[in-house]
């Protein structure tokens, strides 16, 4: 297999990790946690979402968090932005990057955004253009790339259609999401084999949930095919409110352990990342699914 010399880990825990949690993490604790993450060597942290708070109450304090964190030079602080109103709030809070999102399946797009795919395009186009005009970078997310909780299998043609539309709008990077964690390595290989004929690997990221324990295996295949950017969440936090059965993202510290022991550079400090995982686990008050966090707890308990 072909291993890259280095990989970029994009931390999505403060947004994708917390959005589905029943326990509300205080604004003060969110800020303290993000500040810890800023000290780990991560170069990209998705800090919150400017979605209407009635849909994502866990992130009702988006503006306070974005304004309250200590900004470290060289780190991109991004936020999820659904529409022009959300972008205005994000710009006021001075995020570095706006992340827009939609699904490759109609039903999930309706559940998640309350609009058809066709009706979503003009809304996101306006967001992307205004964010770029404001000097911000823009990242795109496509959900349900490998399967939908409502429709089952998703056509690669639909993934291509949505991806091309987002790139045409002007996004700089596209994150392809295994929203419910059903992808397997062969499927990842098959899908990427098609997508990489159309899109530059350097502009694609993969976002795997570990619902069935296949996330790291899927990342290995993705790296072999030239992908070097992956989303992950400290502690394995995560889940989508509109994707029944979806569990957390691949844990950042599990991904880091695998990459470190393979000699693949990330620039991320393992112990500092584990400390950030322990911090948020304590604030949430339940054991998180991260294997490396569990190993550390076992060691401490003798």
ZIVEN-V738290 format. One record per run of one state. SS is the DSSP state (A for helix, B for strand, O for the rest). FROM is the first residue (numbers start at 0). TO is the last residue. Records with the same first field share a line. If there is no record, write none. Layout:
SS: FROM-TO, FROM-TO
//
This chain:
O: 0-4, 6-6, 11-11, 17-25, 38-42, 49-55, 59-60, 68-74, 80-82, 92-95, 103-104, 113-115, 133-135, 143-146, 148-150, 152-154, 169-171, 178-183, 195-199, 209-213, 224-227, 236-247, 249-249, 261-263, 265-268, 284-289, 300-301
B: 5-5, 7-10, 43-48, 75-79, 96-102, 136-142, 147-147, 151-151, 172-177, 203-208, 228-232, 248-248, 250-250, 264-264
A: 12-16, 26-37, 56-58, 61-67, 83-91, 105-112, 116-132, 155-168, 184-194, 200-202, 214-223, 233-235, 251-260, 269-283, 290-299
//
